[in-house]
């Protein structure tokens, strides 16, 4: 997968809106590690079923031998979502849009990736939860 630093301008594909990258990791680059609040994980599981920019191929995790990771997502957690071929796009309260590969869930759950706080806040708010406290703890 193409690497982009967190919060850099989105450039993976053409888009009519300005977005910032989150979670475009590569084994060749260091990334922020830490603890991510379960509310963020649950929000991303809901959001991953309404993916955007579906690609024809898949990207396998560069950090492990997971094969084709998946999660059970959606509003009630009963939809199997294969990870590695689509994006999750979230607009924050400030109007900033974030674009993350849906593999971001695998990175958080299995490789302790800690996305930027503003992305986590946007994800939680996007599913209707109020995030008044910090949702990440960077190591």
N, C-alpha and C positions, 0 to 999 in steps of 0.2 A: 504494500500500500504506500501511497505517497505520504511523506512526512511533511507536516506543517506545524510550526510552533503554536502553542495555545494562544488564542486571542489575536492571531495574525489575520489579515484580510483573506477571506475565502477565495480560493482560486482553483479548486479541484475541477469544477465544471462551470459552464456559463449559467448565470442566474440573473434575473431582472432586479434582484434586491441585493443590497450590501449585507454581508454576513461576516462573522468572525469564526475562525476554526477553533474547534475543541476536540481533543482526543485523537488526532491523526498521528498516532505513535509509530515509532520504528525502533527496531532492536539496535540500530546504529546511533540513537540519540537518547540521552537521559530524559526522564520525565518525572513530574512531581508525584511523590508517593505519600500516602497518609490514610486517614480514616474518613470515610464518607458516610454520612448519616443515612440510615435505612429509608428515610422519607425520600431521599434522592433516588436511591435504587428502585424503590417502588414506583416513583413517578416516571422514571425512564422505562420501566417495564410496561407501564400504561402507554406511554408515548411511542414505544417502538412498534406498535401495531399500525400506527398511522405514518409510516415511513415515507420518505421522499427520495427522489433520485435513485430509484432501483437500477442496479447494474446487471448486466447479463452474466458476468463472471462472479467469482467469490474471492475474498481475501482470507487467507488462513492466518491465524495468530502467529506472529514472528517470535513470540516469547515462550511458546509451549507447543506441545503436540496434540492440541485439543481437537483436531479434525475440524468438523463444522459445529462450532458452539451454537447453542440455542438457549432461549429462556421461554418461560410461560409468562405471557403478558396480556395486555388488554385490561379493560375496566375490572373484570373479575378474575383475571389471572389464568384463563383457561385456553388461551390461544398460543399455540407453539410458534415461535418466531425464530427463524434461522438468522444467525448473525453473520455479517461479513459481506453484504452486498447492497446495502442501502444506507441512507442517512436519516438521522433524527434532527429536525430543525425546530428550534424553540425561540420564541420572541420574549424577551424580558420586559419587565414593567417600564423600563426606560426606552423601549422601542428597539433595542439592539437585538438582532437576530443571530443566533448561534447555529452552526452546522457541525454535527458530529457523526462519524461513522457509527452505525448501530452496534458495531463491535466494541464501542465504548463501555457497554454493560459488562462484557467479558473482561475488559481491562480493569474495571473497578472491582469486580467480584473475585477475579483470579490473580491479578497482578498488582493490587494495591494502588492503582492509578488514582490520583486525586485531582479531579478537574477543578478549574477555577471556581471560586465561590459564586461569582455572578451567574455562571452557567447553572450551577446547582440551585441557586435561588429561583432562576427562571424556570427550571424544570418542575420544581415543587409548586410554584404558582400556576404553571400551565395546567396542572391537574386539579386546581381549585383549593390547594392548601396554602395557608399563610405561613411564610417562613420568616419569623421575626428574629431568630437567633442564627448563629453561624452553623453551617451544615457540613463543613469540612475541617479537618485537623491535619495540616501538613506536617510530615515528619521532619 
